[in-house]
Amino acid sequence: MKYIKLFEDHLENLTKLVDLGLAEPDTKKVVLYMQGMDREFPDLELEGSTLESLPEGLRVRGHLILRESRIKSLPKDLYVGKNLLLEDTPIETLPEGLVVDGALYLDRTGVRSLPADIKVGGSISAEECPIESLPENLTVGNSLYLVGTGMKSLPNGLKVRGSLYIKDSQIEKLPDGLTVGNDLNMDGCQVKELPRGLRVGGSIHMIGTGITEIPEDAVILGYVSADDGVKIPRGMRQR
């Protein structure tokens, strides 16, 4: 017997199930976690779980591991102190108020967009994901992985403090003023020209894109990996 619907109710009801010995193992694990009975174990691991939802008010001090589970939705204002791993789950939307201090893994989920108020301190990985858009003025604390996605463009004001991977994606346009702290890998994507004010703290990889030149105002601190014949400003290193 499943008690998924009780996640919509108060923690008190779930606690009664645990006390009566009626709760399934994963339900009991979540309840005990929320009661603070696992202070030595900050992670909440539910990989492969049959649970379909989680209770309101959940705050995870460590990693929240939900990969390959049946979780369909996450509670509003969810806080995760380290990484949130959602790979290979049926999740299609993320909640408002989501805060992840570590990395967010969305690979092979059904997520199509991110909430406007999302905060992610580490990397975001959305490989093989139907994601279509990102919020404007999004800052990614580490790297952003969009390899093989169907996105057509990146949002204005995007800042990626680590590397940006859009290799083999359908992205056609990069925003003016794009800032990437480390490498920009765009091999095989659909971009035909680089934006004004591009800043790349590492190297840029753009083989097979159709780009014919790098703007004079671009700043690329690493090397340039490009097709033969691409016009590169004097002083830039080409590999």
N, C-alpha and C positions, 0 to 999 in steps of 0.2 A: 504493500500500500504506500502511495506517495503522499507527501505533505507539502508539495510545492506551493499550493495556494496559501498556506499559512505564512509564507514569507511576506505576504501583504499585511499581515497583522502584527501585533506587538511582540517584542521579544519575550514577554511574559508567557504567551501561549506556547511558544517554541520550547521555553524552559520547562513547562509542564510535561510536554511530550518526552523530553530528555529524562526528567525525573521518573516518569512512569515506564521508561524503557521502551517507548513506542517509536522513537525517532530513528530514522535510517541513519547509517554511520556518517554520511556527509552533512546531514542536518545537525547532528550532534556536534560535529567538528566546528561548524560555524557558530553555534550557540555558545560552546565553551570558549571559543575565541573571543566572542563579543563580551563574555563575562570576565575576560581578563585572566583566565585560568592557565594561560600558556605563555606567561611573561618571558620565559626563557627561550621561546620559539616564536620569533616575530613574524615568520612567514605563514601564509594560509595557502595550502596546497590542495587543489581540487581537480587536478588533471584527470580527464576521463570521467568526471562525475556525471551522474544522471540528473542532478539538480538543474532547473531551468531558470531560476532567479535567485537573487540574494537579498537579504533584508535591508531596509532603510537604516541609515545610521552607521553602516559598516565603515570602519577605519582600520586599515591594515598597516602596521608599522613597518613590515618588511616587504617581501615579494607576494603578489597575489597571482597564483598560477592556475589558470583556467583552461589551458590548451586542451583540445580534443574533448572538451566537455559538452554538455547539452545546454549550457547557459545561453539564454536568448536575450536577456536584458540585465543591465547593471543599475543599481540604485542611484538616485540623484545625489549630488554632492559627495560621491565616493572619493575617499582619499587613500592613496597608496604610497607608502614611504619609500619604496624601492621600485622594482619593475612590475608592470602589469602585462601578463602574457596571455593573449587571447587567440593564439594561432589555431586555425582549424575548428573554430566554433561557429554556430549559426547566428551570431550577433550581427545585426544590421545597422544599429544606431548606438551612439554613445550618449551618456546622460549629460545634462547641464551641470556645471559646477565640478566636473571631473578634474582632479588634481593628481598628477603622477610625478613624484620627485625623481624617479629613475626613468627607465625607458618604457615605451609603449609599443607592443608587438601586435600588429593587426593582420599579419600575413594569412592569406587564404580565408579571410572572414568575408561577410557580406557588407561591410561598412562602406558607405558611399560619401560620407562627409564627416567633418569634425565639428563639434559645437564651438560657437564663437568665443566662449569664455574658457576653453580648455587650457590647462597649464601642464606642460611636460618639461621636466628639468633635464632629461637625457635625450636619447635618440627616439625617433619615430620610424618604425618599419611597417610598410604597407605593400609589400611585394605580392604580386598575383592577387590583388585585391581590387574590387570594382570602384575604388574611390574616385570621385569625380571632381571634388573641390576641397580646398583648404581655406581656413579663415584669413581674411586680410590682416596684415600686420602680425602674422604669426612669427614667434621666435622659437626656434628649436634649440634646446640646450646642448645637443651634441649633433649627431648626423641624421639625415633624412633619406630614407630608402624608398624610392618609388619605381623600382625596376619592373618593367613589364606591365605597368598600369595603363588604364585607358584615359587618364587625365589629358586634357588638351592644353592647359596653361597653368602657370603658378600665380599665386595671389600677389597683389601689390604689397610692398612693405615686408616681404619675406626676408627673414634673417636666419641663417643656419650657422651655428657656431662651430660645427664639425664639418663633415663632408656631405655633399649632395650627390646622390646617385639617381639619375633618371635614364640610365642606359636602356635602350630598346623599349622605351615608353612611347606613347602617342603625343607627348607634349610638343606643341608647335611654337610656343611663345614663352619667353622669360620676361619678368617684369623689370622695368628700368630701376637701377639702383640696387639690384640683387647683390647681397653680401653673403659670401660663403667663407667660413673661417679656415677650412682646409681644402681638400680637393673637390673639383666639380667634374663628375664623370657623366658625359652625355653621349657617349658613343652610340651610334645607331638610332638616335631619337629623331624627331621630325623638325627640330628647330633649324631654321634657315639663316638666321642672323642673330648675333649677340646683342643684348640690350645696352643702352647708354648707362654709364656709371657702374659697370660691372666691377666687383671687387672679389678676388679669389686669393685666399691666403696660402693656398698650396698650388697644385698643378691642375691644368684643364685638359680633359680628354674629349675630343670631338671628332673622332674618325667616323666616316659614313653618315655625316649629318647634312652635307650640302652647304655648310657654312663656307664662305669664300674669303672672309677677312675678319680680323679682330679690330674693334674700334680703337682709335688712338687714345681715348680716355680710359680704356680698360686698365685695371691694375691686376696683374697675375704674378705672384711672387715665386711660384714654382716654374716648371717647364710647360711647354705647349705640345700636346700630341694631336696632330691634325693630318688631314690628307695632303698629298703633294699639291703645291700650287696655292695653298691658302696664304693670303697676305698677312704678315705678322709685323707689328710695329718694331722698330729698331730697339734693341736692348732686351727683348724677350728671348728666352731660351727655348729652342725647339728640339724635341726628341723624335 
